[in-house]
């Protein structure tokens, strides 16, 4: 606590990289619970962010996506690291805006079947059971449902959907308890490659999405636009150091090979379409909460 107080004091007294008095911002990460995990997994990112901007960033721990939205609405947090599905709801509830996209490589989803199942097209899944991942997940639920919709299959009415963990889902697929899996394509490859008793060709993708909209750093509607743009520009001007901070901990390995890009709200209209096709057209509540 003494160290944190010292850092805050230095930040308030310092002059930022933009020639104005340094700011003290609050920073949250939606899928990390507890201050200890925040410090461990995202501490190097926070340090790089402070070095790039000349501002001070204090972690603000949230225990749910709803808590993050409430903190933004109450102006007790300023910047939030989040995924695309969370952003769409948070934006609807708070008018927070995307600031920086965390460009994850190979971030897309796929529909997986057994190679000898006789199922070759998404249309072949009509009337059959399909397993998806966590309720509300961008790449393990919303994206594969949208992929089915893109191929003319209504994911609400044309199939029998179920939700389960990836390892259980794979066993269900192998046992014939489900006809297909809808999941993050990278996750599929990781699990498939761990199935050492089976050849890779035992499974096949019958459809895949395009690359998904980025995870992001979003900014609260209460943060002055010039201050938000100053933070954005500092991040983009110091990409290598910021990326190194994000990927320093193994829990963030999904970001290895990432880029940082400026983004706009319209990039997430595809995610809004996902909510609609999954049966949640208002996208004003977190699915599964």
C-alpha positions, -999 to +999 in steps of 0.1 A: +000+000+000+029+024+007+044+017-027+010+023-044+006+056-025+041+067-035+033+059-072+001+078-071+018+108-054+046+108-080+020+106-108+000+135-095+031+157-091+047+148-124+043+163-158+030+138-184+045+131-218+020+156-233+032+186-214+003+188-190-002+178-154-002+140-152-035+123-147-045+095-123-067+070-140-085+038-128-081+007-149-101-025-148-099-059-167-133-076-171-122-113-170-097-110-141-111-112-106-092-099-075-064-074-071-037-101-067-044-116-101-046-081-116-012-072-103+003-105-113-011-109-148-015-072-159+010-054-137+037-053-165+010-038-188+002-011-162+038-003-158+043+001-196+012+022-198+024+046-172+058+048-188+042+055-222+017+082-210+034+098-180+001+092-162-007+070-132-030+040-136-045+023-105-061-011-108-098-013-100-108-049-094-142-060-107-158-094-100-181-094-131-188-077-164-218-061-147-196-046-121-173-032-148-203-015-164-215-001-131-181+013-124-179+030-157-214+044-153-205+056-118-173+071-131-152+051-106-132+035-134-119+052-165-104+025-188-114-011-191-098-040-209-125-062-223-137-085-251-160-077-280-191-093-266-187-075-233-181-042-251-213-043-270-234-045-238-212-021-219-215+004-247-253+001-247-254+006-209-227+033-205-218+048-238-182+038-232-162+038-265-135+016-279-100+032-278-074+006-287-079-028-303-059-057-290-054-075-324-053-112-315-039-134-342-061-162-356-091-151-335-120-168-351-144-196-345-153-228-363-180-255-365-164-289-359-177-324-368-163-359-371-147-365-405-167-396-411-201-382-399-215-375-433-220-339-422-204-316-447-223-284-446-239-263-418-273-271-433-267-308-425-270-299-388-306-289-389-325-309-362-292-321-347-275-313-313-247-288-314-225-281-284-212-246-276-189-232-249-195-207-221-228-189-224-220-153-236-185-161-249-177-143-281-157-170-298-172-201-281-209-192-284-219-160-302-195-164-331-203-201-339-240-193-337-235-164-361-215-186-384-244-210-386-267-181-393-244-169-420-249-203-437-287-201-434-291-222-402-311-205-374-291-213-342-322-207-320-348-228-339-330-251-364-307-270-340-307-284-305-281-264-287-262-273-255-234-256-235-205-274-219-168-273-213-145-279-243-131-312-230-166-326-222-178-314-256-150-332-274-158-365-256-195-359-265-186-354-301-164-386-302-192-406-285-218-393-309-238-375-282-236-343-302-233-338-340-210-308-339-190-283-318-191-246-321-159-231-306-129-209-308-108-223-337-075-219-319-090-237-289-101-265-312-066-269-326-051-271-291-075-297-279-073-317-312-035-317-310-038-331-275-059-360-287-028-382-291-048-414-296-065-400-327-052-387-360-058-350-368-080-360-397-105-376-373-122-342-371-130-315-397-142-279-399-173-275-420-174-237-415-154-210-399-159-173-393-138-144-405-114-130-379-134-116-350-134-079-339-106-072-315-105-073-277-100-038-266-091-010-242-123+010-238-127+044-223-155+057-202-179+084-216-169+107-187-132+109-197-125+141-217-120+133-254-086+151-256-073+131-226-085+098-241-069+106-274-036+114-257-036+080-240-045+064-273-017+081-292+009+073-265-001+036-266+003+035-304+036+054-303+049+028-278+034-004-292+064-027-286+066-018-249+028-021-243+026-054-261+056-067-241+037-057-209+005-075-220+022-107-230+047-108-201+025-133-181+015-167-195-021-161-188-021-137-217-005-160-242-035-156-264-021-122-273+013-134-284+018-121-319-007-093-314-008-058-328-023-026-313-047-007-335-070+023-333-106+011-336-141+025-339-175+014-326-187+003-361-162-026-360-185-042-335-217-042-355-210-078-364-210-087-327-244-070-324-256-092-352-243-122-332-265-112-302-295-109-325-290-143-341-285-159-308-319-146-296-307-115-277-316-086-300-314-059-273-278-067-263-284-047-231-277-076-207-247-099-202-258-134-214-253-159-186-251-135-157 
